[in-house]
Amino acid sequence: MSVIDTSYLIWPPKRPLPRVWEAWRPSGAALADPALADRADPLRTVTFYTALALIFVKFGMLAEIQGLVMHFNAYLLYIFGVPAALGVFVAGGLRRTMAFRTARYWVAFTAWMFLCVPFSSWKGGSLMLAKSYLTNNLILMFVIAGLVVSWRECWLLVRAIAIAAIINILTGRFFASMEGGRLSLNFSGTVGNANDYAAHLLLTLPFLLLFVYNSRSVVKRVGALLALACGILMIVKTASRGAFIALIVCALFAFFRGSAAQRLAMLCLVPVAMMAIPVFVSAGALQRIVSFSSSEQDVSQEAMESSDARRYVMRKSIEYTLQFPLFGVGPGQFPAYEGAHNEVFGTHGMWHEAHCVWLQASSECGIPGAIFLMAGYISLFLLLNRTYRQASRRSDCRDIRNTAFCVMLGMVGFLVAISFLNFAYFFYGPAMAGVAISIWRSANYEFEHREAADPNSACRSFAPAVIGRRNGLPHPVPA
C-alpha cells in the first residue's frame, strides 16, 4: 500500500522553500557602498525607466499631441508618473534629493505658495494652482534626482530630452500654423503660445549637441546638426523678441565659455545663420523682432501694442510687489487683481499676466517667493557650472564636460527667454533642478572612480564605465 506524502501540508515546512528574491539582493560590495546599493536596487531600476518615459512625454509634449490627434485623453502622465512617484517614496528618492540645497529652494518655493493662499485675492484659485504645482511639477524634481543615480542613467536622461527636442521640432512642422506672421502651435498646452514654444525650444535644442560631441556616428552628428538648424529657424519664425535676445546670449555664452573647437564652430556658424535667416523667415516676422520702440520707423503695429502692454503690466507688477511685499496678491492672481482694480478698457483693466517670471513671482507670491524662485534657478546653474569646471580639468571626463556645457547652454537661453514670459509655475525649474542634481552626483562618483585614460584616446565618445565592471555591476556603455 502506497504512502501519501503529506509533508507539504505542514507549516513551517521541514525544508525551507527557495526564496526568489535572493537573486535580487545586492552584492556585499554594493551593501558596503551606499552609491552601489542605490544602483543595485531592483525597484529603483524598474521605476527609473518609468521616470525616463515620463520625462520624454513631458519634454516632448506627447500628452498634448496625443489629445490633439486622437481627441481623447490617454492619461500618459498618469501611466508613467504614478509608478515613478511610488519609486521615489519606496526606493529612497526623497533622501537622495533633499540632500542638495538646490532641492530645498524649490521645496521652499512650493511651501511659500501654500503660505500665500490665505492672503490671496482668490483663495480657491491660488490653492488649486499650488496643489497642481506640487503634484504635477515639483514631483518631477524628486523623480529625476531620486531615481537617476549613475552616469549611464544620466546619459539616458539627457538623450531622452534630446530626442524630445526632435519631437518638438516635428511638432512645429506638423502641428503649427502661422498666425499674424508668427509660428505658433495648434494646441493650448504649456507651450501653445509662440513665445512659450520658442522658450521651450531654447531649453531642449542644446541637448542635440550631445550627439555631436559624444557620438562616434557621422550620421548621428550630421542629423543632430540639421535638427538643431531647423529648431533655430523655428525659434526665429515665432518672431519672439525675447527668444531672439536669448539666441544672441547663447551665442556669446558658447563663445566665451566653450572650448577652442566650440568657439571656432561659433565663428563659422553665426555668419551662415545670419545669411540663412532672411531667406527662410518672412519679412513680417523679422520686422516684429526688431520692433522694440514705437518711435522707430516702420514699426509693427502688433509689436508696438505688445510693447506698450508689457510696459504697463511691468509697472503694475512692481506696484503690487511694493504694495504686498510679503505674500503678494496670491499665486496666479495677478491678471484678475489687475483687471478688477484698474480702468484701462472701460471699467476694467487689461487682464494680462506680468510677462516676466521674476515680477510674476514677486507680485503674486511676494518678495520671499521671488527669492526662492531665483535661488532655485541660480543654484541649479551653479551646480552645473561646478560639474563643468571639475570635468574640464580631467582628460578622461570629456563626456561629463560636454553634457554639463550643453545643459548650461540650454539654461542660459531659457532663463533669458522666461525673463519676458510667465513661467513661474511651470515644470521646467523643478525638472532641470533634478537634472542638475543627477549630473552632479553621478559625475562626482565618476571623478572618484575613473582611471586616468590615455590622453591620445581619452573619451572620444563615451568614457568607459570602469567602476561598473570592477564591482561586478552591470554598467553598459551607450552607443
Secondary structure, DSSP 8 states (H G I E B T S, - for coil): ------GGGSSS-SS----GGGGGS--HHHHHSHHHHHHH-HHHHHHHHHHHHHHHHHHTTHHHHHHHHHSS---HHHHHHHHHHHHHHHTTHHHHHHTSHHHHHHHHHHHHHHHHGGGSSSHHHHHHHHHHIIIIIIHHHHHHHHH--SHHHHHHHHHHHHHHHHHHHHHHHHSEEEETTEEEESS-STT-SHHHHHHHHHHHGGGGHHHHHH---HHHHHHHHHHHHHHHHHHHHTT-HHHHHHHHHHHHHHHHHS-HHHHHHHHHHHHHHHHHHHHHS-HHHHHHHT---TTSTT--HHHHHHHHHHHHHHHHHHHHHHHSTTTTT-TT-HHHHHHHS--SBTTB------SSHHHHHHHHHHHHHHHHHHHHHHHHHHHHHHHHHHHHT-TT-HHHHHHHHHHHHHHHHHHHHHTTS--TTSSHHHHHHHHHHHHHHHHHHHHHH-----GGGTTSSS---HHHHHTT-------
